[in-house]
Every structure is written in structure tokens, then in C-alpha cells.
Amino acid sequence: MAEAALLGGRIRLYRQMRGRTQIEVARAISITYAELTAFERGRARICAAMLNRIALFLEVPIQAFYADLPATLPPSRMRRP
């Protein structure tokens, strides 16, 4: 779940830069504090719709969360059809 940890770190970074607490963000996007904590720590994968809600609340372009992340997964992590 390295990708989830990188993305979660970005969520935490932008949340802190905006001066928002985890509780404020969680309430604003209708999830629990525990769920947001799991996203930020990379313990849970976040769907695109949820990431979009976070981006809108924090007023951050969604592309910012993906900046400089690896473009592809290593072959061992790719799913086979």
C-alpha cells in the first residue's frame, strides 16, 4: 500500500497547510475521524470520489495530490485481467 501512504501523506499535508483539523475535514465530507485517519496513514485506500470531496473542501486542485507520484505500479503489483 505504498501508493495509499503517499496519497495519504498528501492529504495530511494539504489539510495542515489549510489549518484544518481531521475532525473538521471528516465532518465536512461526511466520514468519521477514524476513516480520515486511516486515509492519511495509508491504511485504507481512498476512492476518487472521496478524494475529490477532500480536494474541494481544502480548495486544492485534485492534481496536486498526484504530483510526483509514480506513474505506474511495479509489475508485481499490477492486477492481471
C-alpha positions as CSV (number, residue, x, y, z in Angstrom):
1,M,0.0,0.0,0.0
2,A,2.9,2.4,-0.7
3,E,0.7,4.4,-3.1
4,A,-2.0,4.8,-0.4
5,A,0.6,6.0,2.1
6,L,1.9,8.6,-0.4
7,L,-1.5,9.8,-1.2
8,G,-2.5,9.9,2.5
9,G,0.6,11.9,3.3
10,R,-0.5,14.5,0.7
11,I,-4.0,14.7,2.2
12,R,-2.4,15.4,5.6
13,L,0.0,17.9,4.2
14,Y,-2.7,20.0,2.4
15,R,-5.0,19.7,5.4
16,Q,-2.4,21.1,7.7
17,M,-1.4,23.8,5.2
18,R,-5.0,24.9,5.3
19,G,-5.1,24.9,9.1
20,R,-7.9,22.3,9.3
21,T,-8.2,19.6,11.8
22,Q,-9.0,16.0,11.0
23,I,-12.4,16.4,12.7
24,E,-13.3,19.4,10.6
25,V,-12.4,17.7,7.3
26,A,-14.2,14.5,8.3
27,R,-17.4,16.3,9.3
28,A,-17.3,18.4,6.1
29,I,-17.1,15.4,3.8
30,S,-19.4,13.1,5.9
31,I,-17.0,10.5,7.1
32,T,-15.7,9.6,10.5
33,Y,-12.5,10.9,12.1
34,A,-11.2,7.3,12.1
35,E,-11.8,6.9,8.3
36,L,-9.9,10.1,7.6
37,T,-7.1,9.0,9.9
38,A,-6.9,5.7,8.0
39,F,-6.7,7.5,4.7
40,E,-3.9,9.8,5.9
41,R,-1.9,7.0,7.3
42,G,-2.2,4.9,4.2
43,R,-4.1,2.1,6.0
44,A,-7.1,2.5,3.7
45,R,-7.4,3.2,0.0
46,I,-9.4,6.2,-0.9
47,C,-11.7,6.3,-3.9
48,A,-11.6,9.1,-6.5
49,A,-15.0,10.5,-5.4
50,M,-13.8,10.8,-1.8
51,L,-10.5,12.4,-2.8
52,N,-12.5,14.9,-4.9
53,R,-14.6,15.8,-1.9
54,I,-11.4,16.4,0.2
55,A,-9.9,18.5,-2.6
56,L,-13.0,20.6,-2.9
57,F,-13.2,21.2,0.8
58,L,-9.5,22.1,1.1
59,E,-9.6,24.1,-2.1
60,V,-6.7,22.2,-3.6
61,P,-6.7,21.0,-7.2
62,I,-7.1,17.3,-7.2
63,Q,-4.0,17.0,-9.4
64,A,-1.9,18.3,-6.5
65,F,-2.5,15.0,-4.7
66,Y,-0.9,13.1,-7.6
67,A,2.0,15.4,-8.3
68,D,5.3,13.4,-8.5
69,L,3.7,10.1,-7.6
70,P,4.9,7.1,-9.6
71,A,3.0,6.9,-12.9
72,T,2.9,3.1,-12.9
73,L,2.9,0.3,-10.4
74,P,5.8,-2.2,-10.4
75,P,4.9,-5.3,-12.4
76,S,4.5,-7.5,-9.3
77,R,1.7,-5.2,-8.1
78,M,-0.2,-4.9,-11.3
79,R,-3.5,-6.8,-11.5
80,R,-4.0,-9.3,-14.2
81,P,-7.2,-9.4,-16.1
